[in-house]
Amino acid sequence: MSQRILVVDDDPGIVAAISPALRAQGYDVAIASDGEAALHLFQQYAPDLILLDLVMPALNGIAVCQQIRQHSATPIIVVSVKGAEADIVTALDNGADDYLVKPFRLSELLARIRAVLRRGQTTQARIYCADLVIDTNRRVVLREGKLVNLTPIEYAVLAELVAHRDGVVTARQIVQRVWGPQYLDSTDYVKGVIRRLRTKLEPDPSHPRYIITEPYVGYRFNDSATIQESAE
């Protein structure tokens, strides 16, 4: 079955440019021209990925992202003319997985899509730490036995920290491994994701237990609790 992409943009020129390119790559494409239509179509279409503009009628992209993140971890790539750092950080803080500034090359958009969708690939281990269970086979995290709704990018950053829990991982290392080498100067991406992970995983986000900041160095996953791994 083809992977489904929901394109949310009120610019007919952008839609006309990218939709044929996506279909040529084998993706199934649906289109919404405003935020309210996007939310309705999201429920009906169940996309594998969303390309989301920010400036739209009826409901802007940030509001759409917030509403989707209340109940879904579907990957979201923001595609917008707004290229200021504050706009990018706001989108990432509200659940976007990636951000591409218009105008862009189709080859870059397709590469971003492939990279985000690849994050859904699984590995074969389960990690136990205090009240957390990180099941990398199913790509799910449980806290006190309850499912934690993580976006693909949040999960990818957490998995990177857990995989290197015997040491400290710098923000640049996380960016390179999760987003790619072209993002090496975008370490603010990591800060936003770490904040969201702490909100979702920590008993007290202001005093982190699991995701620890090592000043001037980076981050580490706290494995002071008993941790085991089991292959499945």
C-alpha positions as CSV (number, residue, x, y, z in Angstrom):
1,M,0.0,0.0,0.0
2,S,1.3,3.5,-0.9
3,Q,2.2,5.8,2.0
4,R,-0.3,8.6,2.3
5,I,0.7,12.3,2.5
6,L,-1.7,15.1,3.4
7,V,-0.7,18.4,1.8
8,V,-2.2,21.4,3.7
9,D,-1.6,24.7,1.8
10,D,-3.8,27.4,0.5
11,D,-1.3,28.3,-2.3
12,P,-2.5,26.6,-5.5
13,G,1.0,27.1,-7.1
14,I,2.7,25.2,-4.3
15,V,0.1,22.4,-4.4
16,A,0.4,22.2,-8.2
17,A,4.2,21.9,-7.9
18,I,4.6,19.3,-5.2
19,S,1.5,17.0,-5.7
20,P,2.6,15.5,-9.0
21,A,6.2,15.1,-7.7
22,L,4.9,13.2,-4.6
23,R,2.6,11.0,-6.8
24,A,5.6,10.3,-9.1
25,Q,7.4,9.0,-6.1
26,G,4.6,6.6,-5.3
27,Y,2.9,8.5,-2.6
28,D,-0.9,8.7,-2.3
29,V,-1.7,12.5,-1.9
30,A,-4.7,14.3,-0.4
31,I,-5.0,18.1,-0.3
32,A,-6.6,20.6,2.1
33,S,-6.6,24.3,1.5
34,D,-7.3,25.5,5.0
35,G,-6.8,24.4,8.6
36,E,-10.4,23.3,9.3
37,A,-10.5,21.2,6.2
38,A,-7.1,19.7,7.2
39,L,-8.4,18.5,10.5
40,H,-11.5,17.0,8.9
41,L,-9.5,15.3,6.2
42,F,-6.9,14.1,8.7
43,Q,-9.6,12.0,10.4
44,Q,-11.0,10.6,7.1
45,Y,-7.7,10.0,5.3
46,A,-5.4,8.8,8.2
47,P,-2.2,10.1,6.5
48,D,1.3,8.7,7.2
49,L,2.8,12.2,7.0
50,I,1.5,15.8,6.8
51,L,3.0,18.7,4.9
52,L,1.7,21.8,6.7
53,D,1.7,25.5,5.8
54,L,1.5,28.0,8.7
55,V,-0.3,30.9,7.2
56,M,-3.8,29.8,6.2
57,P,-7.4,30.9,6.4
58,A,-9.8,29.5,9.0
59,L,-7.2,27.9,11.2
60,N,-3.4,28.5,11.1
61,G,-0.8,25.8,10.9
62,I,0.3,26.1,14.6
63,A,-3.3,25.5,15.7
64,V,-3.6,22.6,13.4
65,C,-0.4,21.1,14.7
66,Q,-1.5,21.5,18.3
67,Q,-4.9,19.8,17.7
68,I,-3.3,16.9,15.9
69,R,-0.7,16.4,18.6
70,Q,-3.5,16.0,21.2
71,H,-4.2,12.6,19.9
72,S,-1.8,11.6,17.2
73,A,2.0,11.2,16.6
74,T,1.7,11.4,12.8
75,P,4.8,13.1,11.4
76,I,4.4,16.7,10.5
77,I,6.8,18.7,8.2
78,V,6.0,22.4,8.3
79,V,6.5,24.1,4.9
80,S,6.3,27.9,5.2
81,V,7.6,31.2,3.9
82,K,8.2,32.2,7.5
83,G,11.9,31.5,8.0
84,A,12.7,33.4,11.3
85,E,14.3,31.3,14.0
86,A,11.4,32.1,16.4
87,D,8.9,30.8,13.9
88,I,10.9,27.5,13.4
89,V,11.3,27.0,17.2
90,T,7.5,27.7,17.8
91,A,6.5,25.1,15.2
92,L,8.9,22.5,16.6
93,D,7.8,23.3,20.2
94,N,4.2,22.6,19.1
95,G,4.9,19.2,17.7
96,A,6.3,19.7,14.2
97,D,9.0,17.1,13.2
98,D,10.8,19.2,10.6
99,Y,10.6,22.6,9.0
100,L,11.3,23.6,5.4
101,V,11.4,27.3,4.3
102,K,9.8,28.3,1.0
103,P,11.1,28.5,-1.7
104,F,12.7,25.0,-1.6
105,R,14.0,22.4,-4.1
106,L,11.7,19.4,-4.7
107,S,14.7,17.2,-4.2
108,E,15.2,18.6,-0.7
109,L,11.5,18.2,0.2
110,L,11.5,14.6,-0.9
111,A,14.7,13.9,1.1
112,R,13.1,15.4,4.2
113,I,10.0,13.2,3.7
114,R,12.1,10.0,3.3
115,A,14.1,10.9,6.4
116,V,11.0,11.5,8.6
117,L,9.3,8.3,7.4
118,R,12.4,6.3,8.0
119,R,12.2,7.1,11.6
120,G,9.3,4.7,11.8
121,Q,11.7,1.8,11.2
122,T,12.1,-0.5,14.2
123,T,14.9,-2.2,16.1
124,Q,14.8,-5.2,18.4
125,A,15.1,-4.2,22.0
126,R,13.1,-3.3,25.0
127,I,14.5,-0.9,27.7
128,Y,13.4,-0.8,31.3
129,C,14.2,2.1,33.6
130,A,12.3,2.8,36.8
131,D,8.7,3.5,35.7
132,L,9.6,3.8,32.0
133,V,9.4,1.0,29.4
134,I,10.9,1.9,26.0
135,D,9.9,-0.7,23.4
136,T,12.0,-0.1,20.4
137,N,10.4,-3.0,18.5
138,R,7.0,-1.3,18.5
139,R,8.5,2.2,18.9
140,V,6.3,3.0,22.0
141,V,7.1,4.3,25.4
142,L,5.1,3.4,28.6
143,R,5.1,5.4,31.8
144,E,3.7,3.6,34.8
145,G,2.1,1.2,32.3
146,K,0.4,3.9,30.3
147,L,1.2,4.7,26.7
148,V,3.0,8.0,26.2
149,N,2.1,9.7,22.9
150,L,5.5,10.7,21.3
151,T,6.0,12.2,17.9
152,P,8.5,10.4,15.6
153,I,11.1,13.1,16.2
154,E,10.6,12.9,20.0
155,Y,11.0,9.2,19.9
156,A,14.1,9.4,17.7
157,V,15.8,11.8,20.1
158,L,14.9,9.6,23.1
159,A,16.2,6.5,21.3
160,E,19.5,8.3,20.5
161,L,19.9,9.2,24.2
162,V,19.1,5.7,25.4
163,A,21.4,4.1,22.8
164,H,24.3,6.1,24.2
165,R,23.3,6.0,27.8
166,D,26.8,5.1,28.9
167,G,27.9,8.6,28.1
168,V,26.9,12.2,27.1
169,V,25.5,13.0,23.7
170,T,26.1,16.6,22.4
171,A,23.3,18.6,20.8
172,R,25.3,18.6,17.5
173,Q,25.6,14.8,17.6
174,I,21.8,14.4,18.1
175,V,21.1,16.8,15.3
176,Q,23.4,15.0,12.9
177,R,22.1,11.5,13.8
178,V,18.4,12.4,13.9
179,W,17.9,15.3,11.5
180,G,21.0,14.9,9.3
181,P,24.4,16.7,8.8
182,Q,22.8,19.6,7.0
183,Y,21.3,20.6,10.3
184,L,24.5,20.9,12.4
185,D,23.9,24.6,13.2
186,S,20.3,24.0,14.3
187,T,20.9,22.8,17.8
188,D,17.8,24.7,19.0
189,Y,15.8,21.9,17.4
190,V,17.2,19.6,20.2
191,K,16.3,22.0,23.0
192,G,12.7,22.1,22.0
193,V,12.4,18.3,21.7
194,I,14.1,17.8,25.1
195,R,11.6,20.2,26.7
196,R,8.7,18.2,25.2
197,L,10.2,14.9,26.2
198,R,10.6,16.0,29.8
199,T,7.0,17.3,29.9
200,K,5.8,13.9,28.8
201,L,8.2,11.6,30.7
202,E,9.4,13.2,33.8
203,P,7.5,13.1,37.1
204,D,8.8,16.7,37.7
205,P,10.0,18.3,34.4
206,S,11.7,21.1,36.3
207,H,13.9,18.5,38.1
208,P,14.6,15.9,35.4
209,R,15.1,12.3,36.5
210,Y,15.7,10.6,33.1
211,I,17.0,13.2,30.7
212,I,19.8,15.1,32.3
213,T,21.6,18.2,31.0
214,E,25.3,18.2,31.3
215,P,26.2,21.9,31.3
216,Y,28.3,23.0,28.3
217,V,28.4,19.4,27.0
218,G,25.1,17.9,26.1
219,Y,22.5,15.4,27.4
220,R,22.5,12.0,28.9
221,F,19.9,9.4,29.8
222,N,20.0,8.6,33.5
223,D,20.4,4.9,33.9
224,S,20.9,4.9,37.7
225,A,17.8,2.8,37.9
226,T,18.0,-0.9,36.9
227,I,17.9,-1.2,33.2
228,Q,17.6,-4.5,31.3
229,E,17.2,-5.3,27.6
230,S,15.4,-8.2,26.0
231,A,15.4,-9.1,22.4
232,E,12.1,-10.1,20.8
